[in-house]
Amino acid sequence: ETGVTQSPTHLIKTRGQQVTLRCSSQSGHNTVSWYQQALGQGPQFIFQYYREEENGRGNFPPRFSGLQFPNYSSELNVNALELDDSALYLCASSAVPGQGKGGDTQYFGPGTRLTVL
Amino acid sequence: KQEVTQIPAALSVPEGENLVLNCSFTDSAIYNLQWFRQDPGKGLTSLLLIQSSQREQTSGRLNASLDKSSGRSTLYIAASQPGDSATYLCARGGAAGNKLTFGGGTRVLVKP
């Protein structure tokens, strides 16, 4: 059973550019959530995808968008990058929401460190 | 507004001492409470998940309790080891399987 993987590991962009981050969910999981973690803070929920549809969104502007593919992998796209977008971006996968008995446990990938200059 | 707070922000203990980490949340309509460990610059490792119907969960040296009425969860780590040094985060699960709301974390240093 493979865990959650993310690519790339590190990324440096300049203000105004666009970036795409990728995530492969853990085997058997069809739900993917994205979080942004600024240095020294807890992660903040960006959005969640379940069966290729957005299933909840946090307080992030529309320039943060996402996709989920039929194999349940996912992309996070950020347009018009700002300096404050510099953070660790975490992807988490889980089984069907609401299954209980551990089905809600979210398993996190290693993250992508984005630096915006 | 749903908020999750972890106090203290940092903690230093000698090896062998028991660790007690606190987490408080403002909304008692909690779905579940999850504890994570994060090593510097790394992702999150799930430690324990407590469903709203449960009072505690145990795994090895770790025990987590949940008191919805007081809005608190506590993570106990028995007989701490230097390898337990990390940041510990708690997260409140809202609607079924939906977003996690995280606390700011407690950074733990276990001194040999």
Contacts between the chains, C-beta under 8 A, distances in Angstrom:
chain1	res1	chain2	res2	distance
A	4	B	43	7.8
A	6	B	43	8.0
A	31	B	97	6.5
A	33	B	99	6.8
A	33	B	100	7.5
A	35	B	100	7.7
A	35	B	102	7.9
A	40	B	104	7.9
A	41	B	104	5.9
A	41	B	105	7.9
A	42	B	4	7.5
A	42	B	89	5.7
A	42	B	91	7.7
A	42	B	102	3.3
A	42	B	103	5.5
A	42	B	104	4.9
A	42	B	105	5.6
A	43	B	44	7.4
A	43	B	89	7.7
A	43	B	91	8.0
A	43	B	100	7.6
A	43	B	102	5.1
A	44	B	102	7.5
A	45	B	99	3.9
A	45	B	100	6.4
A	45	B	101	7.1
A	48	B	98	6.4
A	48	B	99	6.3
A	50	B	97	7.9
A	55	B	98	7.1
A	56	B	95	7.6
A	56	B	98	4.8
A	56	B	99	5.5
A	58	B	99	6.3
A	88	B	41	7.7
A	90	B	43	5.9
A	90	B	44	6.7
A	92	B	44	7.7
A	92	B	100	7.9
A	94	B	97	6.4
A	96	B	97	7.2
A	97	B	96	5.2
A	97	B	97	2.2
A	97	B	98	6.5
A	98	B	96	3.3
A	98	B	97	4.9
A	99	B	97	7.6
A	100	B	51	6.2
A	101	B	51	7.9
A	102	B	49	6.4
A	103	B	97	7.6
A	104	B	31	7.5
A	104	B	32	5.8
A	104	B	49	6.9
A	104	B	51	7.9
A	104	B	93	6.2
A	104	B	96	7.1
A	104	B	97	5.0
A	105	B	34	6.9
A	105	B	46	5.6
A	105	B	49	5.0
A	106	B	34	7.1
A	106	B	46	7.0
A	106	B	100	6.4
A	107	B	46	6.2
A	108	B	36	7.5
A	108	B	43	4.4
A	108	B	44	4.0
A	108	B	45	7.4
A	108	B	46	7.4
A	109	B	43	5.4
A	110	B	42	6.1
A	110	B	43	4.3
A	111	B	42	7.1
A	111	B	43	4.8
A	113	B	41	7.3
